[in-house]
Amino acid sequence: MIAAFIPLAIVLAQPAAASHRISSTEPLFVSLPAGWAAGEDAPPGPAFPFETRRFAPEGDRNAVCLISLLAKDRADLTNREALDFLLRNDSRPYWEPGQRASDIEVKELPFPGGLVFFANFTDQNLVGKPPVRGDYKTATSVLVSIGTGYLIKITILCDDLAGRDYAEALEIVKSIRIREQDR
């Protein structure tokens, strides 16, 4: 009889993922994996006029997940064609010389209650070199449409698209939700 309760006790003993707001004005939240923390937020500025939340793994891991709410009540920006177009053009800073929008491989991530499109980029100048804190080998540009017109931009910066940091950052993306009780 006691053995039957051990798996349940293990599940219940696991710490719940921390929930963090991604907008100061909207009820949008993410859950962070163990070992990740909220960093210093960036207020809107001339170069990027949107509030940005920063999440990163603790310790000396080299990764960051930047999240910004771009639009609210813009259903015109939340269909597949619009997201694909916006993502391709928003990711221009990561393009290789000579690359065109049509060359970008856009992928869709299964996401209940919305759409997630993303594209991965690798800085070929950094491949094979040792990691340098704050200098990332890969960038993933993500656009999320959730609810009735929220458009969220996420940038994942890390060193390995097959590594733990990237996988955990994608879990943050998949955790985005609207918390109705905070409206």
C-alpha positions in Angstrom: 0.0 0.0 0.0 2.8 2.5 0.9 4.6 1.7 -2.4 1.5 3.0 -4.3 1.9 6.4 -2.7 5.6 6.9 -3.4 5.1 7.9 -7.1 2.4 10.4 -6.1 4.6 11.8 -3.3 7.5 12.3 -5.7 5.2 14.1 -8.2 3.7 16.3 -5.4 7.2 17.1 -4.0 8.4 18.5 -7.3 8.5 22.3 -7.2 6.0 24.1 -9.3 7.4 26.2 -12.1 7.5 29.8 -11.2 4.9 32.0 -13.0 6.1 35.3 -14.3 4.2 38.2 -15.9 5.4 39.1 -19.4 3.6 42.4 -19.7 3.0 45.1 -17.1 -0.4 45.9 -18.6 -1.8 42.6 -19.8 -2.6 39.3 -18.1 0.1 37.3 -20.0 2.3 34.9 -18.1 5.0 32.3 -18.6 6.3 29.5 -16.4 10.0 29.2 -15.9 11.9 25.9 -15.7 13.9 25.1 -12.6 17.1 27.1 -12.7 15.8 30.0 -14.7 15.1 33.4 -13.3 13.7 36.8 -14.3 16.4 39.3 -15.2 16.2 43.1 -15.4 13.4 44.3 -17.7 14.1 46.7 -20.5 11.6 49.6 -20.8 10.5 50.8 -24.2 13.1 53.0 -25.9 13.8 54.6 -29.3 15.5 51.6 -30.8 12.8 49.1 -29.7 9.5 50.8 -28.5 8.2 47.8 -26.5 8.7 46.7 -22.9 10.9 43.6 -22.8 11.1 40.9 -20.2 14.4 39.0 -19.8 14.7 35.4 -18.5 17.9 33.5 -18.2 19.3 30.3 -16.6 21.1 30.9 -13.4 24.8 30.3 -13.1 27.3 30.4 -15.9 25.0 29.1 -18.6 25.0 31.3 -21.8 21.4 31.8 -22.8 18.6 34.3 -22.6 14.9 34.5 -23.6 13.6 38.0 -24.4 9.8 38.5 -24.5 7.9 41.5 -25.7 4.2 42.2 -26.3 4.0 43.8 -29.7 0.3 44.2 -30.2 -3.1 43.8 -28.6 -6.4 43.5 -30.3 -4.8 43.1 -33.7 -6.5 40.0 -35.1 -5.2 41.0 -38.6 -1.7 40.2 -37.4 -2.5 36.8 -35.9 -3.2 34.5 -38.9 -0.6 32.1 -40.4 0.2 34.3 -43.4 0.8 37.4 -41.4 2.9 35.6 -38.8 5.1 34.0 -41.5 5.6 37.4 -43.2 6.3 39.2 -40.0 8.7 36.6 -38.7 10.7 36.4 -41.9 11.2 40.2 -41.9 11.6 40.6 -38.2 14.5 38.1 -38.3 16.6 40.2 -40.7 19.3 41.0 -38.2 20.2 37.2 -38.1 20.3 36.6 -41.9 23.5 35.6 -43.5 24.8 38.0 -46.2 22.9 37.4 -49.4 20.0 35.6 -47.7 16.5 36.5 -48.7 13.2 36.2 -46.8 12.2 33.2 -49.0 15.4 31.4 -47.9 14.3 31.4 -44.2 13.0 28.1 -42.9 10.0 29.0 -40.8 8.6 26.3 -38.5 5.4 26.1 -36.5 5.3 24.9 -32.9 2.2 23.2 -31.6 0.5 25.6 -29.2 -3.0 25.3 -27.8 -5.0 28.5 -28.0 -2.8 30.2 -30.6 -0.1 30.0 -33.2 3.7 29.9 -32.7 6.1 30.4 -35.7 9.9 30.4 -35.3 13.1 30.4 -37.3 16.6 29.4 -36.1 19.8 31.1 -37.1 23.4 30.2 -36.4 26.3 32.6 -36.5 28.8 30.7 -38.7 31.6 32.9 -37.4 31.2 31.4 -33.9 30.8 27.8 -34.8 33.5 25.6 -33.4 34.7 28.4 -31.1 34.5 28.1 -27.3 31.4 29.8 -25.7 31.8 33.4 -24.6 29.3 34.7 -22.1 26.9 37.2 -23.7 28.1 36.2 -27.2 25.6 33.7 -28.6 26.1 31.2 -31.4 22.4 30.9 -32.2 19.4 33.1 -32.3 15.8 32.0 -32.6 13.2 34.5 -33.6 9.7 33.6 -32.4 6.2 35.1 -32.9 3.3 34.0 -30.8 -0.4 34.8 -31.5 -2.6 34.0 -28.5 -6.2 34.8 -27.6 -8.1 37.3 -29.6 -5.2 39.4 -30.9 -2.1 39.4 -28.7 1.1 39.3 -30.7 4.2 38.4 -28.7 7.8 38.5 -30.0 10.4 36.3 -28.4 14.1 36.0 -29.1 16.0 33.0 -27.8 19.8 33.4 -27.7 22.0 30.5 -26.8 24.9 28.4 -28.0 23.4 25.1 -29.1 20.1 24.4 -30.8 20.3 20.8 -29.6 21.2 21.7 -26.1 19.4 22.1 -22.7 19.1 25.9 -22.8 17.3 25.9 -26.1 15.0 23.1 -25.1 14.1 24.9 -21.9 13.6 28.2 -23.6 11.1 26.5 -26.0 9.3 25.2 -22.9 9.0 28.9 -21.8 7.5 29.7 -25.1 5.0 26.9 -24.9 4.0 28.0 -21.4 2.7 31.4 -22.5 -0.9 31.9 -21.3 -3.6 34.4 -20.6 -4.5 34.4 -16.9 -8.1 35.6 -16.9 -8.2 36.3 -13.1 -5.6 39.0 -13.7 -7.6 41.0 -16.2 
